[in-house]
């Protein structure tokens, strides 16, 4: 199975890290980027996360994502500038106000790239299984991850049927595609449920894979991430202060 | 159940019988069929959002509204298919987790969506439980609109230095909310089709 809907895994430093470490970094980085506001602190986190993102995925992929995000941010900034013409107090043109939101978005994008591009879905699924999650959480997640190819195949079959007998307009789309697709999904859910019951999923505890511990590389990465976070906090409190200037 | 079978209730309308049947003592455990259905719908919701984005050439206002419409429609079908307590928070939690793992959704949006789903669950329980379509529609609307409000709050946290950009985010969230409202009507229409086909019995 592919690592995500967009890419395939490859051997790299980021790929060798445990999925739990990447999830922790993702969560910690997102929270830190919201708490911090100094461009220097955010810049430090953005640079270090960009290095990891470049390690996890190809340069072209990272650049494409950056380009898309920049377009989104620039269009938002353009709209804000237009609004600022009517209400001048809403738009600020100083370095702090322009940099901080961009840097926060950059940190989140980098960390999510690391998670999405270097973590095989099967690895995440194995970790979830080994973490002894309750059945009410484990079964839906495992079904959700494994059902993607089945659903795409169902869509292709219904699309072929629509091509054979095309409908017109919204009614055709509704009757020809949407309703049959949902019917098909409901039947597939029933089939899957019967199969899962026959295999004994959700019953008494069975022998499970033991959750492997973190490696030295994982601990080193976590320690490095903690040091970077501490440095960013020190920069925020002790470093040069940036204050927003009014227009 | 005795209330349903009693002679005094023989002439009760179908809806009251259905409500009484759904109000029997809640089962302590989820069964595999219910959990599988929740997992399948989580996939369908996310995969359809991606397909919509591809078809629309990215997330433009129309695909954004359609994505929300589809989400609410499918969630309404799911809540009718699995009418038991905590279905909404579990479905939202699984959907958020799948988004995070497969699509790289913002990691802080998942707790916000879960909190909103708990609020939606409270509304469903207050309005009579999972046996009433009206309660389900109100619950999903509450959950979705609260999630959008919380999302706007998170946007404010990350764009607090540039308040003008929050207005742009708010406009997009309003477009999404309009799709949510449209989804309620589409969901009700879907329910008619599914009841007609005998796939949903209440």
Interface residues (C-beta under 8 A of the other chain):
Chain A: X4 X5 X26 X27 X30 X31 X33 X34 X37 X75 X76 X77 X79 X80 X81 X83 X84 X87 X90 X91 X92 X96 X97 X98 X100 X101 X104 X105 X108 X112 X113 X115 X116 X121 X124 X135 X136 X137 X139 X140 X141 X142 X143 X144 X145 X147 X148 X151 X152 X155 X178 X179 X182 X183 X185 X186 X188 X189 X190 X192 X193 X194 X196 X197 X201 X202 X244
Chain B: X30 X31 X32 X33 X35 X36 X37 X38 X39 X40 X41 X42 X43 X44 X46 X47 X50 X51 X74 X77 X81 X90 X91 X93 X94 X97 X98 X101 X102 X103 X104 X106 X107 X108 X154 X157 X158 X159 X160 X161 X162 X163 X164 X165 X167 X168 X169 X171 X190 X193 X194 X197 X199
